[in-house]
Amino acid sequence: MPPRLRAHSIVAAEPTRAALQTAAALVVDAPRARPMLVVAASWGAHPGLRPSPWVLDGVARALTDDERRGSAVILGEGHGLGSIADRLAAHGLPSEDEGRAAGALGLRPPG
């Protein structure tokens, strides 16, 4: 499938809504029969090294609003109290990577 560019007008004061709208536009194209897999990488607590809480909430809400089921894989420092794994699990996306070594998920981009 060729990549598509989508532009959305967002309200900067509502970042969760912006993430929800972006994720919802992608979710509608995904096969309904397959479970969704949310992959998040966390390499530290600084901006740009991990997804923000409002992005996680927006993506998770897009999946629940579309009645999708799925799970999550967290790469890096994703566990602990108040972690990415906890936030996604609260939205019904349990972590699959318990006991999995970091980097065990193979990704092969086209080309």
N, C-alpha and C positions, 0 to 999 in steps of 0.2 A: 504494500500500500504506500503510495507516495506521501511524503510529509505535507501537512497543510499548515498554513499560517492562519491563526484566528486572532482577531483583535476584539477586545471587550472594553467598554467604557466602565470604569469602576469608581467607587467613592473611596478616596484615600483614608477616610476616617473609619471605614468598615473593612479592614483587611481580611477578616474571616469570610465575609460575603464575596470578596474578590476571589479568594481561593476556591470557594464553593462554586462560583460561576465558571471558573476556568476548568476545574475538575469535572463538573457536570457536563461540559461540552465534550470532554474526552470520553466519559463513561458511556454516553449514548451510542458511541461507535463500537464499543467492546462487545464481544459475543456474550449473549445473556446466559448461555448454558454453562459457561466456565466461571469458576470462582476467581475473584480478583486477588491480585498479589500486590500489596503496597510495599515498596522497598524504600527505606529511609537510611541515610548515612549520617552519622554523628561523629565528628572528629574533634570535638571540643565545644565549649560553651560560648564561644565568640560568634558574632554575626558572620554568616557565610559558611560556617563549619557544621551547621546543623539546621534542619528545618525549624522555622518558628512555630510556636504553639498554635497561632491562628491559621497557619497553612495546614498543619496536621488536622485541626478541627474542621476546616473547610473541605479538605479531601475526604475525610471520614464521613462528614455529613452528606456529601455528594453521593457516596456509595449507599448510605442508609436511605436517603431520599429516593433513590432509584431501586431500592429493595435488593441490593446486591449483597452477596455473601463473600467472604474472603478472609485473608490472613495477612500478616505482615512479616517482613524480614528486616531486621535492624543490623546494619553494618557499623562497626566501630563501637563507640561508647554509648550504647542505647539502653542500658539497663540501670536499675537503681531506683530509689525513691523519687517519684515524680518524673520518671524517664519517658522517652518517646514510646517505648513498649507499653508502659502503663497508660499513657494518653490514648494510644490506638486501641488497646484492649478495652478501655472504657467505652469506646464507640463500637465494640463488637468485632474488632480486628485483632484476634490473638496472635502473639508472636510465634512463628514457626522455628526460630533460630535457637531455641534453648539447646545448649550443648554443641552448637555448630561452631566450628572455627571461623574466625573472621576471614572473609575472602573466599569462603567455600561456594559462594554463589557465582557461577560462571556467566559472564555477559559477553556476547559476541555481536557487536554492532554490524549492520550490513556493510559490505564493501571492505 
